[in-house]
Amino acid sequence: MKNKILTIFLLSINLLAFDINSIMKEIPISKTIQKKVITIGYDYNVKGPRYVFYNLSGKNINKKNINKRPRFYAEKSIPKKYRVYPSDYINTGYDRGHMAPDADFDYDNKILLKVYTMANIVPQVPELNQKIWIKAEEKERELALSKKHVSVLNIVLYKNKNNYLKKLPISKILERDKKRKNFKPWTKNKYKKYEKYERNLNKKKIVIPSGFIKIIYNKNIEKCYFYENKKYSLKEDKLKDHEINCSSVIKIINE
């Protein structure tokens, strides 16, 4: 059944635009996860998605705009030893970054829930997630509206396989929390619990992505964007600064 789903997925890509199949062959995955509206290529070695694919229909953009967001949840179709949990991100300094964004699917509560699986989430630098990457997400919705339909393939790059998600040092957390009005000094028990969470996260070895590629296309258009997973200057950054020639995607993947 899984192979059948993947075959249909790849065939649909081939019919829609340029040669995405050649790009897909360059992306190593352990498991294909089908979440109705999104297809996730998950890699057990990095404990995260290698790609996330979805179709966008212009008629669904701004159809409802649900304000209340679902809770993140662990993906049960992934074996436990390769799963990532929402709590793994707490006090790491990284955001839970959606590859398939919630704003693309906020026209139906059940559909919106699909993109809150942790299999669709990656550690993203906060400034990138909240201000920079979102510009490319807005572009795909803009094109879906103007062109009636687009397909999107998000590729996650992992150039440093030894760069793992870790808890922030306790000193940094205390420095941050002391600025809050409701700050309470840590008890010995809280220190022990935190150290336990820290050890458990270190054992998981969740790899932090080095960058991201977003491909937006249909039969008539193709737009490709590349972002490093780093802090950008919010004032100077523009969407066009990240646009790349789609013919260079395979080269970037293999660098």
N, C-alpha and C positions, 0 to 999 in steps of 0.2 A: 504493500500500500504506500509506504514512504517513497519507494522508487517511482511509483506511478505519479505521485504528487509532484515530485521533483521534475519528472519528465514533462508533465503538463506545464509546470512553471517555466522551464527552460524554453519550451516550444513557444509559449506565449511571448517571452522576451524576444525570441528570434523573429517573430512576426511583426513586432511593434517598431523596431528601430535598427540602429547599426549593430555591429557584431558584438553583442554583449556576451555571447557564449564563450568567445576567446578570453574575455576578461574573467568570467566565472571559473574557467579551468585553472586560472592562476591562484585561486583562493582556496587554501586547505581548510576543510571543515571536518568535524567528527560526527555531526548530526544535523539533519534538516528538521526544523520545527515549524509546523504550519499552525498559525494562530488566526485562521479564517481570513483576516484582511492583510496580514503581513506574513512573510516567509523569512525565517531566520536561519542563517548558516552559523551554527555554534561550534566552537573549538574547545574541546576538553583541556587542551594543553595550556591555553591562556585563561580559561574559565570566563569566556565572553564571546560575543558575536563577532564573526569575521565579516558578515554582511547582513543587511536587512533590506528586503525588497517589498515594494507595495505599489499598487495602482491608486491614482487619485482622480476622482470624478469631480468636475467643476460644480455639478449640481449639489454636492454635499458640503462644499466650502461655505462657511458662514450660515449653514442651514439651521443650526440650533445654538452652537457655542455654549456647551455645558460648562458651568463655572465650577461645580463641585467635582474635584478630581478623586479617582479611586486610590486605594492604597497600593503600594508596590507589593508584589508577592513573588516568592521563589517559584521557579519553573519546575513543576513536579515531573515533567517528562524527561528531565535530565537526571542521571544517577546522582545520588546524594553527595558523593565525594567530589563532584564537579559543579554542584549548585552554588549560586551566590545568593545571599540573603540581604534584604534591605538594611539590616543592622550592621552589615559589614562596612558600610560607608560612613557610619557615624564617627565623627572626630578624626577624619582622615585628611581633610582639607580639599577633598574632591566632591563634585556634584554627582548625583545620579543622572547622567545624561542620556536622554532618549535618542535612539537612532531613528525609529519611526515616531515622530513627535505627536504629542496628545492633541495639539491644535488641528492636525489633519483629520482626526477621527472623533472630534467632539460633537458629532451629530446624532449619536446614539449611545446610551449608557453601556450596553452590553459590548458594543464595538470598542468603545473607549477603554474598557477594562483590558482588552487584548494587548494594548501597548504598554501596560503597566507590569508585565512580566519582567523579571530581572534578566531574562535572556535577551531583552531588547535594550538593556541598560549598560552603559560603560562609564568608567571614571573619567570625568571631564573637568578640566580647570574651570573654576566658577565663572571667570570673566568670559571665557570662550562659550560656555554653555548658555549663559544668561544674556549675553549681548552680541557676540560675534557670529557664532554658528547659526543663531536664530535668523539671521538675515538670509541665509541660504534656504532655510525652511520657509520663510515668507515668500521667497522667490518661487518655490515649487507650488505653493498655493496660488500665487498670482498667475502662473502659467496654466495651472489646472483650470482656473476661471476663464482665462482668455482663449485657451486652446481646447476647452471642454474636457480634455483627458490628458494626463501624463503618467508615466511610470517613473519610479524613483528607486535607485540602487545606492545604498549607503555602504561604503567599504571602510572597515576599521583596520588600521595598520598597527602592527606590533613589531617595531624595529629593535627594541631592547627587551628581550624575553626575561631579563633578570630585574626589571624595574617593577617591583610589586607594590600593591596597595598596602599601606601601613597606617597604624594609628599615630596621631601626632604625639610628640613627647608631652608628658603630664605638665611640665613647666609651661608649655605654650597654651595648653588648655586652661590652666589656672589663670594665666595672664589675660586671656580672653574673657573668661567667666567673671573675673573680679570686677570688670567694668559694668556688669549687669546689676540691676537694683536688687534682684532676688538671690544674689550669690550667697551660698553657704559653704563654709570650709569643708573640705573632703574628710571623711572619716577613714579609719584604717581599713574598714570593710570595703569602702568604695575604691580605695587604692588597689586592694587585692582583686576586686572584680575587674577593674580596668586592665590590670596586668594580665588577667586570665583572658579577657577579650583580645588583648594585644597578641598574646601567644597563639591563640586560635587563628587569628587572621594571618599571622606570619606563616603558619603551617599551610594555609589554603593556597598561597601564592597566586593571587589574582593579579594578572599582568595589566599594567597601565598602558593604554594605547599611546602610540607616538604621534598619530595623526588620523585624519579622516578624509575620505573622498566622497563627494555627493554627485551622482549622475542623474540628471533630469532629462527625460526624452519622450518622444513619441515618433510617429512616422515622419514628421516634418522638422523636428527640432532636436538638438542635443546640447546640453549645457553641463559642463563639468567644473567642480570646485574642489580645491585642496586646502586643508587646514592642518597646521601643526597643533598638537595638544599643549598649548602654552598660553601665557598671558599676553594679550595684545593691547596696544594703545587704543582705547575706545574712541578718542577724538579723531585719530588719523585713519582708522581702519574703514575700508569700503568693500562692498561685495565684489566689485570688479578686480580688486587686488588679489582675490583668491581664484579667479577664473583661470582654468587651464585648458589646453587643447585636449580633447578626449582621446586623441591618438597616443597621448603620453601616459595614460592611466596604467597600462601594463608595466611600463618602465618604472613608474613610481612604486607599484606593488612589489616589484622584484629588486628594488634598490637595497 
